[in-house]
Amino acid sequence: MQQFDAGHIIGRAESELYDTRKFTGKSELDKDDFLTLLVTQLQNQDPLNPMDDKEFTSQLAQFSNLEQLQAINKGVSSLSQQTIHQEMVNAANFIGREVRALGDNLSIREDGSVSTMYYALKNEAKNVYMNIFDKDNNIIRTVQLGAQAAGEHEFQWDGKDWKGKELPEGLYYVALAAEGKDGEAIMTQTEVSGRVEGVQYSNGQNYLRLSDGRVVGFNFVKEVVESGTGTDGGQDGSDTGQDGSTDDE
């Protein structure tokens, strides 16, 4: 008698089911296939050498476990959808407020003003570089910020490329690099801020859409500021390490 298990069944039972399945386009066994295989095996067993009671009980237990696992999977999927929906409801409460969140995008607005970037250094840095890219991933400028202390800093870009030309309205991206006194890489983190205009769902995640078109992950929000107070725009570049340092062209 051939050995039977949940993942692989050999012998006549498997052959008969395969002949049926090859016309259906199915690529995986489900619980109906499992039960069909079990019944087919019982129908085609050798009368002189019937299936052992323990073996049959074991197979029924495997079938029961399969049903339970599928039920759990459906329950988890349903719970996940409910969580996403509730998260979106909670995110909607941020509309009209200023938020600060992990992110790497900047925007040049219609009036020419530029959103603010914040960054944090785990350790003191000998050199910090801010590489700015356009939406097509072309590097348009590298700003050398020089030595920086550990902690949080603010970066205000002037919206110009490496030639000093003012760039058009739109979204831009930043890659921050920092090195220590011995040339070692230093862990960094960039943050953005802006006023929330809407909430959108994409690829299993909820995002906050800012008024200038940028989006930030809802789960990446670090700070929410009351409406009207504002954390973005209007900075005068007085913080150490803001744009105005020598560009590395």
Secondary structure, DSSP 8 states (H G I E B T S, - for coil): ---B-SS-B-SHHHHHHHHHHTTTT--S--HHHHHHHHHHHHHTS-TTS---HHHHHHHHHHHHHHHHHHHHHHHHHHHHHHHHHHHHHHHHTTTTSEEEEE--EEEE-TTS-B--EEEEESS-EEEEEEEEE-TTS-EEEEEEEEEE-SEEEEE---SB-TTS-B--SEEEEEEEEEE-TTS-B--EEEEEEEEEEEEEEETTEEEEEETTS-EEEGGGEEEEE-TTT-SSS---S-STT-TTS-B--
